[in-house]
């Protein structure tokens, strides 16, 4: 199925060199993690299955795909998403409480001695990792770094669709490439995250 995503603009490359103009006030001039890339105002993307079918000016894509594509509109800037360099620490050195445990454990990740006192099992690690991954997706994360040594955590990461990278490297929105992207509002908050063309987070 074809989907046309209309946004304010598209950041074509992220995780490149640090922004040379940090005072730039164009929409999307600063990427969420402090890195900048080529920005195209008025651009949109077309997704076909799990791949980008087209990237270009919205008016051109509408003319070419409008009759065949489902349309989505986002009031933000579409980018390849965030990269999380501390993925292993977030998922294997912290426990993300179940909401049902909030009265006892709170809602923030638990680390250190408090974590050691929980007596974690593989099952509990897996459930914690799934909740931690949901937190990452809600921030527009589409890639992270391991390695993940706990089997339950590694399985959760693999099933999430997040791409595991060995380190920060330029990531580009390109025709034929995997449709991993996030849309960020003007205040930097995440409006939506997609992995392989599938929406895995959408702000309500």
N, C-alpha and C positions, 0 to 999 in steps of 0.2 A: 504494500500500500504506500502511495506517495503522500507525504505531508509537507506542506509549505509553511515554514515558520517565519512570520513577519515580526521584526524587532526594530529597535531604533537604529541599530548598526551591528556590525559583526567584527569582533577582534579575531583576525585571521591567524595570528601567531601569539603564543604565550610561552612563558618560561625562557624568554630570550634575555638579552642584556638588560640591566636595570634601566628604568626610564630616564632619558636624558632631560626631559622637561617635566619635573614633578609638579610644577605649578600649572600644567596644561589643564584647562577646564572643559575641554570637549567631553561629551558623554562617552564614558568608557575609556577615557584617556589613561586612567590608572587601573590596572588589573587588580583583582582582589588581594593577591599576595605580594603586591609591590612591584611586579614585573610588567613591562609594557610590550606591545607588539603592534604590528600594522593594523590600523583601525579603518574600517570602511563604513562611512555613514550611509544610511539608507539601504544597506545590503540585507539580504535574507538568505535562507538556506532551504533546500529541498532534500528530504530524506526519503530514500527508497529502501524499505526493509531495515537492515542494520548499517547501511552505507549512505554517505552523502552523494546525492545524484546531481546536485548543482549548488553553486555558491555564486551570488552576484546581485546586481541591483534588483530591488523588489519588483519594480515595474516590469522588468524583463522576465523575471521568473514567473510573475503572475500571468503574463501573456503566453508564456510557453507551457505552464503547468496548471494554470488556474482552473481549467475545466476538469482536470483529472485528479487534482490533489486536494486532500483535506487541508483546510487552513487553520492555523493556530496563530494567535497574536499575543505577544509578550511586551510589556512596557519596560524594556530593559535592553541590555547589550548581551549578545550571544557570543560565547567564547568556548575554547576547548576545555574549559573547566579548571578547577584547582588541582594542584599537585600537593599531596601531603607527605613530606619527607619523614615524619615521625610515626608512620603507620604501625610499625612493629611495637613501639612503646605504647601507643594509644590502645592497641588491641591485646597485647600480651603482657603488659606490665600495669594494667589498670582494669578494674572491674566496673562495668556499666550496670548500675542497679536496675532491676525490673521495677516498673512503676508501682507494682504491688508491694515493693519493699521500701517505698519512699518514707513511710513513717519511721522505719527502723534505721535505714541506711542513707536517706536523702536521695537526691537525684543526680548529684555530680559524681564523676569517676572516682573510685577509691584506689589508693596506691599505698605503697610502703607497708608499715606494720599493720595497719588496718586491713589491708588486702591479705596479708599473711594469716591473719586471724580468721579469715572466712573459710578456710579449709576447702579451697576450690577443687572441683572435679572437672574432667574433660567436658562433661555435659554442660556444666555451668559456664565453663570458658567459652563454649560454642554459643550459648545463648547471649552471654555478655558481648561477644564479638559481633553478633548480628545487630544488637542494639547500638554498639559503637559505630558500626558501618552505616546504620541509618542516620546517626548524627553527622557523619562525614558527608553523606549524600545530601543532607539538608543544608550543607554549606557550599554545595556546588563542586564537591570533590569528584574527579573522574579518574584519578591515578594516585597511587601511593607506593611507598617503598617498604619492603620487608627487610630481611627474610622472615617468614613466619614458621616457627619451629613447633608450635603446638598443633597437633593434627586437627583438632576441632576448629581452631582459629583459621588455619590454612584452608580448610574446607569452606568455611563461611566466606572468606575472601574470594575464593574461586567462584563460588555460587553467586556472589554479589554482582559480578560483571565488572568490578573495578579493575583497572589494568595495573599490574605490578611492574614498576620501573626500578632500575638499579640506581637512579639518581635523577636530578633535575636535568632536563634536556628540552630543546625547543619542540613544541607540539603545534601542529598546523591543522586548520580546517581545510580539507582538500577533497575534490571530487574523487569518488572511489574509496576514500578513507573511511575508517569506522566512525559511525555517527555518535560519538561521545561528545557531549557538550553540556554547558550550563548557561543559564540566563540570569544576569545580575541586575538588580534595580539600581537607581541612582545613588542610593545610600549604601550600596555594597552588599546588601542582603541578597540571598539566592531566591529566585522566583521558581526555577525549575532545573532539574538535572535529568539528563538522558544518557543511557549507556546502550550502545548498539541500537540506537534508534528508539529505544523503549524508555518512556518516562518512568523514572524510579523515585522521583520526588517532585511534588508540585505544591507550592505554598497555597494554603487555603485562605 
